[in-house]
Amino acid sequence: MVVNIGIIGVGNIASMLIQSIEYYREKEDFIGVMHEIIDGMKVTDINIVYAIDIAENKVGKPLYEAIYEYPNIVPRIVEPDKLRCKNVVVRMGKILDGVAPHMIDIFKPAKYPEPTLDELARELLDTGVDVLVNLLPVGSHDATRFYAQAAAKAGIAFVNCIPEFIASDEKYGSLFEENNTLVLGDDIKGQLGATILHRTIASLISMRGCKLLKSYQLNVGGNTDFLNMIDPSRLTSKKISKTMAVASTQPNPEAIKNYIYAGPSGYVEFLGNTKVAYMYLEAESYGGAKLAIDVKLSVDDKSMASAVLADVVRIAKALVDRGVIGSPYWASAPFFKHPPRQFRSDWEALRVLYSKLDEYDVDIKPKYVFY
Ligand SMILES: NC(=O)c1ccc[n+]([C@@H]2O[C@H](COP(=O)([O-])OP(=O)(O)OC[C@H]3O[C@@H](n4cnc5c(N)ncnc54)[C@H](O)[C@@H]3O)[C@@H](O)[C@H]2O)c1
């Protein structure tokens, strides 16, 4: 069994994901992979069959070359001749609002004809895509909806990795249901990124009977993702997504949300794909005493996202094969910052996912929660 995926946005995550599939083909172990087996599939059973971008130096190129093009900065962890996506040539997408004014000289949009929604849906069907993955820059409101509608029209699954509300919008859940397929999202979590760490510490505070009073999470990085996010007008949904991910761990999310700040906070070029997150949590404990926690996390942001994506695309394929349609919140909750419904903790989200997968007879190994 394999899953054929299509990628929208051949940027740094795409580069890391594609290279990591080959990386694990050459390894005897699966260190770093969250779930080695999902419905009989390993990470190495992910096939990239389709890719779209708008950059003049990526469109028309073989995918195995395009993933190393400027402004991508993921290092070569695998040599291009080892990559198996040999027949995939990057196709021209629809630009819409994918490129912010301050990113035009970086992404350098090509002047080729852009596909209509019908043309795109046809291409997705002709190339045998099972799951279409959205990796557009933050703030791509219209472009995300265009690609989501094309996926729905083609009747294929859509995985929304960015903070645009698609899986968490009932209207889109129904659209995918009507087209007999599913959508998972929104805004992918990192494997051990700032959101899951912040959520876990915040849950621990309430689990031990303390009251979270205020908290911030400041993030800096040096890739195009962070450069794109210096424009505050592109960040509205990102801030909601990150803030609510933390607030939802607390007994009264609406009351605490105004005392939580979580968002991208700066572009520092020399950091490259290293993301540094600074977190502060202040709480009230027994007898009114105060406690404070300061954390600094430093991770490779693209490795973090690719690890989760490698699980999500296999789950999407397994569920579509079982006839699961619409926007199943329990399949999105462990992996996304803004799912249709949040769980108070990520342990609880995983436990429910495992029991649902059991119900649908989808094997997943290893399991990290015992019940
Ligand atoms: N840990 C993480 O890295 C993480 C976590 C959550 C969400 N995300 C989000 O995932 C997305 C992808 O991240 P990335 O680092 O790969 O981004 P990136 O900046 O490296 O790549 C974006 C790509 O999209 C292309 N593009 C722009 N407009 C387009 C359009 N209209 N159609 C097709 N392609 C278009 C660009 O040319 C570029 O190749 C970002 O929105 C990011 O915020 C990342």
The ligand as an SDF file (V2000), in Angstrom:
LIG
                    3D

 44 48  0  0  0  0  0  0  0  0999 V2000
    7.1150   24.1170   11.4360 N   0  0  0  0  0  0  0  0  0  0  0  0
    6.7740   24.6760   10.2890 C   0  0  0  0  0  0  0  0  0  0  0  0
    7.5900   24.8560    9.4120 O   0  0  0  0  0  0  0  0  0  0  0  0
    5.3550   25.0770   10.0580 C   0  0  0  0  0  0  0  0  0  0  0  0
    4.3860   24.8770   11.0510 C   0  0  0  0  0  0  0  0  0  0  0  0
    3.0730   25.2770   10.7730 C   0  0  0  0  0  0  0  0  0  0  0  0
    2.7540   25.8580    9.5570 C   0  0  0  0  0  0  0  0  0  0  0  0
    3.7280   26.0320    8.6150 N   0  0  0  0  0  0  0  0  0  0  0  0
    3.3660   26.7010    7.3660 C   0  0  0  0  0  0  0  0  0  0  0  0
    3.6040   25.8520    6.2410 O   0  0  0  0  0  0  0  0  0  0  0  0
    3.7390   26.7120    5.0930 C   0  0  0  0  0  0  0  0  0  0  0  0
    4.9040   26.2370    4.2460 C   0  0  0  0  0  0  0  0  0  0  0  0
    6.1160   26.4510    4.9470 O   0  0  0  0  0  0  0  0  0  0  0  0
    7.4960   26.4920    4.1570 P   0  0  0  0  0  0  0  0  0  0  0  0
    8.5480   26.7590    5.1610 O   0  0  0  0  0  0  0  0  0  0  0  0
    7.6260   25.3370    3.2460 O   0  0  0  0  0  0  0  0  0  0  0  0
    7.2740   27.8160    3.2820 O   0  0  0  0  0  0  0  0  0  0  0  0
    8.2480   28.4320    2.1530 P   0  0  0  0  0  0  0  0  0  0  0  0
    8.2130   29.9040    2.2810 O   0  0  0  0  0  0  0  0  0  0  0  0
    9.5850   27.7610    2.2090 O   0  0  0  0  0  0  0  0  0  0  0  0
    7.5560   27.9810    0.7830 O   0  0  0  0  0  0  0  0  0  0  0  0
    6.3770   28.5090    0.2550 C   0  0  0  0  0  0  0  0  0  0  0  0
    6.3170   28.1400   -1.2190 C   0  0  0  0  0  0  0  0  0  0  0  0
    5.0350   28.5230   -1.7370 O   0  0  0  0  0  0  0  0  0  0  0  0
    5.2160   29.0220   -3.0540 C   0  0  0  0  0  0  0  0  0  0  0  0
    4.0280   29.8080   -3.4340 N   0  0  0  0  0  0  0  0  0  0  0  0
    3.7050   31.0840   -3.1320 C   0  0  0  0  0  0  0  0  0  0  0  0
    2.4860   31.3950   -3.6450 N   0  0  0  0  0  0  0  0  0  0  0  0
    2.0390   30.2990   -4.2870 C   0  0  0  0  0  0  0  0  0  0  0  0
    0.8350   30.0000   -5.0010 C   0  0  0  0  0  0  0  0  0  0  0  0
   -0.1360   30.9190   -5.1320 N   0  0  0  0  0  0  0  0  0  0  0  0
    0.6950   28.7620   -5.5300 N   0  0  0  0  0  0  0  0  0  0  0  0
    1.6850   27.8160   -5.3900 C   0  0  0  0  0  0  0  0  0  0  0  0
    2.8340   28.0390   -4.7190 N   0  0  0  0  0  0  0  0  0  0  0  0
    3.0110   29.2680   -4.1550 C   0  0  0  0  0  0  0  0  0  0  0  0
    6.5190   29.8100   -2.9460 C   0  0  0  0  0  0  0  0  0  0  0  0
    7.0930   30.0470   -4.2170 O   0  0  0  0  0  0  0  0  0  0  0  0
    7.3610   28.8510   -2.0790 C   0  0  0  0  0  0  0  0  0  0  0  0
    8.0490   27.9150   -2.8790 O   0  0  0  0  0  0  0  0  0  0  0  0
    3.8900   28.1430    5.6330 C   0  0  0  0  0  0  0  0  0  0  0  0
    2.6570   28.8110    5.5680 O   0  0  0  0  0  0  0  0  0  0  0  0
    4.2380   27.8910    7.0880 C   0  0  0  0  0  0  0  0  0  0  0  0
    3.8960   28.9760    7.9390 O   0  0  0  0  0  0  0  0  0  0  0  0
    5.0090   25.6700    8.8400 C   0  0  0  0  0  0  0  0  0  0  0  0
  1  2  1  0
  2  3  2  0
  2  4  1  0
  4  5  1  0
  4 44  2  0
  5  6  2  0
  6  7  1  0
  7  8  2  0
  8  9  1  0
  8 44  1  0
  9 10  1  0
  9 42  1  0
 10 11  1  0
 11 12  1  0
 11 40  1  0
 12 13  1  0
 13 14  1  0
 14 15  2  0
 14 16  1  0
 14 17  1  0
 17 18  1  0
 18 19  2  0
 18 20  1  0
 18 21  1  0
 21 22  1  0
 22 23  1  0
 23 24  1  0
 23 38  1  0
 24 25  1  0
 25 26  1  0
 25 36  1  0
 26 27  1  0
 26 35  1  0
 27 28  2  0
 28 29  1  0
 29 30  1  0
 29 35  2  0
 30 31  1  0
 30 32  2  0
 32 33  1  0
 33 34  2  0
 34 35  1  0
 36 37  1  0
 36 38  1  0
 38 39  1  0
 40 41  1  0
 40 42  1  0
 42 43  1  0
M  CHG  2   8   1  16  -1
M  END
$$$$
